Amino acid sequence: MSKAKTGLVVSAHPGDFVWRAGGAIALHAKKGYRVKIVCLAYGERGESQFAWKQAGMTLDKVKAGRKDEAERAAASLGAEIEFFDAGDYPLHLTEAHKERLIDIYRELNPSFVLTHSLEDPYNVDHPAATAAAQEARIIAQAMGHKPEAEYSYSAPPVFLFEPHQPEMCNFKPQVILNIDEVWDIKRKTFEILAAQKHLWAYYERVALQRGMQGGRNTGAAMTYGEAYQRLFPMTLEVLA
């Protein structure tokens, strides 16, 4: 029996993997992929506006609430999730966090990686997450890193998911993924993220826009899409 294909999502905060990659996660999970989300921070400081408006709120309460949301969101999409609790605004990964991420790459041997854009002038946590994901991808290849460990690893392609304001982040939508068959799952998962209710309608509009662009570029019917930018070139035998 062949081993299931896998996907890795490196997300700065709980909402990021839902808004920007929820369709890809649900689609690949539906196709039998094992999809693992690494959530670097709970988004307790900068990504929980609605939670902080409640009377008597504390940091621990916000973290617990966001953790619960993220766990339920991952389950809704068909993925597993691991939390690093690295803190947000700003995000600072320790050496232990970095070592664990490298180990995850080797343990999972992902067929693809999804993470944030390279730039985001509005949120420094996002490119920090991308830098960590890229560093771990590189080091996991190094034969001299933990040479005593047994592993089977091939550096995967990396897809950067769409930031909140792509025109400010030098984001190029090179790939549009058709998520029509899992849109209902993604939209239902939005409702788990009560701390960021203000983003529900926004990301539905983004999905509709990318779906229209995808249909226009392929000539095939598409209503909902997700946009990605490739970090590395695609290698082909023929162009069409």
N, C-alpha and C positions, 0 to 999 in steps of 0.2 A: 504494500500500500504506500503510495507516494505521500510525502510530507506536505501538509497544507501550506499554501503560500501565505506570506505575512506582510503586514504593513505597520509602520511606526509613525506616530504623530507626536511631535514635540511642540507642546503648547505652553505659552507663558502662563496663561490664566484659564480658569474653567470655561468661560464663555467662548474663548477664541476658537477652540476646536469645533464648537457647534455652529457658530455663525459662518465660519470660513471654510470648514472642511467636513461638516456634518453629512453632506451628501456623499462625498467620497468614502467616508467611513462606513456609512450604512450600505452603500452600493457594494463595496468589497466584502463586507461582512456577509451580505446576502449571497454573494458568490462563493462563500466558503473560506475566505481569507481569515486568518487570525489577525485582528487589528489591535495593537496596543497603543494606548495614549500615555505619554509621560507628561503630567501636568506639573510644571516647575513651581508654581505658587498658587495659593488659593485666591489671589486677587482681593485680599482682605482690606487693603488700604485704598487702592485707586480704582477698583472695578466693582465696587459694591455700594453705589450711591443710594439706592433705595433702602438697603439694610441699615445704613448709618442714619437714616432719617427716623428710625424707630426709637422711641424713648428707652433709655436704659441699655442701649447697645454697647457691647464691649468687643475688643479685638478677638477674644477667644470665641465669642458667640458668632461673630461674622465668619470666622474661619470654619467653624463647625457647620454653619449653614451653607457656605459655598462648597465645602467638601461633600456634603449630602447632595447638593444640586449636581455637582460634577459626576458623582457616582451614578446617580439616576440617569443623567444625560448619556453617559457612556453606555450604560446598560440598554437604554432606549435605542441607541444607534447600533448595538451589537458588538461593542468593543469592551476590552478590559482597560483598567486605568491604574496607574501608579503615581503617587504624589511625592514630590521632593520637599515641599514646605520650605522653599528657599526665600520666602518673603518677596514682596513686590513694592514697587515705587520707592527705591529701586530694587531690581532683581539682582541678587548676588549669589552665585553658585560657589559652594566650597569645593575643595579638592575631592572630598568624599562624594559630593554630588556628581562631579565630572567623572570620577572613576566608575560610579554606578551606571551612568549613562553609557560609557564605553562598554561595560559588561552587558548592558541590555542589547546594544547593537550585535554583539557576538552571540548572545543567547538566542535572540530572535532571528538574526540574519534576514533583515527585512527585504522584501522585493521592491519596496519604495519607501521614501520618507516624505512626510508633509510637515512643513514648518512655516514660520513667518517670513515676511519680506526682508531684504537686506537693509532697508532703510525705513525709518518711521519717525519723523521729527516730532510727532505728537505723543509717542510712547516709547521710551528708551528700553523698556522691558522686552519689547518684541524683537528688535534686532539682536539683543543680548541672548535671547532664546535661540535665534538662528545661529549665532556664532557658536553657542554651546553644542548645538546639534551638528554643525559642520566640523567642529574640532573633534567631537567624539567619533564621527564617521571616519575621519582621517586616521586617528590614533588606533581605532579598532583594526585597521589594516596592517599595523606595524607588527611584524613578526617578533620584534624584540620587546614589545609591551606584554608583560606577563608571559614569557615564552614557555613557561611550564604548563600553562593552561591549554586544554584541548578545545578546539573550536573549528567551525566551518563557516567562514565569513567572506562575503564578496560585497564590496562597497556599492550601495544601492543608488539609483537615481534619486535626486532630490527635487521636489516640487514645492515652490513657495506659494502659499495661499494668499488670497487677495486681502490687502490691508483696508482699513476703514476709509481712508482717502487715498486711493491709488495714485492719483495725479501728483500728490505731494511726496510719494515714496518711490518714485522712479520704477513703478511696477508695470511690467509689460505682460498683458494677458496672452501668452503664447499657446496655452492649452485651455480649451473649454470642455468641461466634462458634463455630459448629459446626465442629469440626476432626476429625470422625470419619474422613473419607477420607484424612487425612494423619497420623493419630495414630501409626501404625507408624513413620513417618519421624521424627516428633518424638521418640518414645521411644527409637528407635535412636540418635538424635543425643545423647541424654543420656549414653550410654556413652562418647562421645568425651571428655567432661568429667571425666576421672579425678581432677582436683584437687578436685572438689566432689561426690564420690560420695555424700556424706551427704544430698544434695538430690534424688537420683533418685526415691526412693519418695514424698517429700513432694510433689513437683510432679505425680506421677501421681495422687495423691489430690486435689490441687487441680483437675486436669482432670476427674476423675470428678464432683467436687462441682459444678463449673460446668456440666458436661454434664447433670446431673440437673436443675439449676435452669433451664437452657435448654429442656429438654424440657417441664418443668412450665409454663413461660411461653408456649410455642408450641403445645403439644399434639402436637408432632412428635417422633418418636423421635430421641434424641440421647444418646450415651454420653460423649463427651469434648468439653469446651468450653474457651474462653479468655475471660476477662472484660476489658472495657475501659471506661474512662470518657472521655466526649467532653469536649474542652476548649472547643469552640464549639457553638452551637446547630445543630441539623439543620434545613434549610429544605425544606419540602414544599409541593406543590400541593394535596394532599388528605391527610387523616389516615389513611385506610384504603382 
